[in-house]
Amino acid sequence: ERSNVIGARMVERLQQMKSRDDTAPIGDVRGLGAMVAFELVRERGGHEPNPEAVAALTTKALEYGLILLACGYWANSVRILAPLTIDEAHLEEGLDIIERCLIEIAV
């Protein structure tokens, strides 16, 4: 049950980020419980993978103290797996860092 709550919040926030015009373009957002992934693409509404943006995102997030895992066949996905014991404040802090970095790497 806790896994589903965490995952739903992550998907909700990522969908909000996806709808913004000032972030790097996000493609698919998907998840299973507390394991969520999102893809970065070259243009909004497109499907062309953008592995360079994922590399920039993971590097920028590390500068803010957040370790992100790049994954996927084209290396354009980011996987988030939050521990079931994470409190809401830390979850939101991590999502805030992702959002800030997506804005900073947007071209």
N, C-alpha and C positions, 0 to 999 in steps of 0.2 A: 504494500500500500504506500509506504514512504517513497519507494522508488518511483512510483507513478506520479506522486505529487511533485517530486523534484524534477522529473522529466517534463511534466506538463509546464512547469514554470520556465524551464530552459527553452522549450519549444516556443512558448508564448513570447518571451523576450526576443528570441532570434527572429521570429516572424515580424515583430515590431521593427527590429533593425533592418530586416529585408525590405520593409516598406519605405524606409527613409531614402531621401535623395542624396544625402551627404555622406554615405558610407560606401565602402567597396561593395560592388554588386554581389549579392548572395543568391545562389541558385536554390537547390533543394535543401530543405530542412527536414530531418527525420530522426526518429528515436524509438528506443525500446526501453521503457522505464527510465532509469537515471543515466542511461547511455544515449547520448544525442550526438548527431553529426550534422554539419552543414557544409555546403560547397561554395567556393568562391568562383565566380565566372567573369568573363571579360566584359560583358555588358548586361544591363538590367533586362530581365526577361529572356536572356540568352542561355545557351547550354555549353558554350565553349569553355573548357576548363582553364583556370588561371592559377597554375602552381606558383608563379612568381608572387602573386598576392598572398598566398598562404605562407610562403617563406617570409615575406615581409611582416605578416601578422604575427607569426610565431616569434619572430625576432623582437618585434615591438612589445608584445605581451610580456616576454621575458624581462624586458627593461622595467616593467611595472610589477614584476614578481609573480607573474602567472605563467606556468608551464602549460603549453598546448601541444597536442599531438597531431602532426600532419599525417594524413593517411589517404588511402584510395589509389586506384590504378593509375590515375593521372596526377597524383599528389596534390589535388586541389580540394581536399576535404579536411576538415578539422573535427576530431572526435573529442567529446567532453564526457568524462565519466566521473560524476561527483560521488563522493562517499555517502552512504545512507545516513551517516551521523552529522552531515554538514548542517549548520544552522542557517536560517534564512539570510542573516546579515552577511555571512561569508559567501553564500550562493550569489546574492545580489552584487557583492563586491567583485566577484569573478566576472559576472555578466557585464557589469559596468566597465571593467577593464577591457573586455572584448569589444564592447561598443565604442569606447574611446579609441582603441587601436584601429578599428574599422574606419573610423572617421579620419584618423591621422594618415592611414595609408591610401585613402581614396585619392584618385588622380583627377 
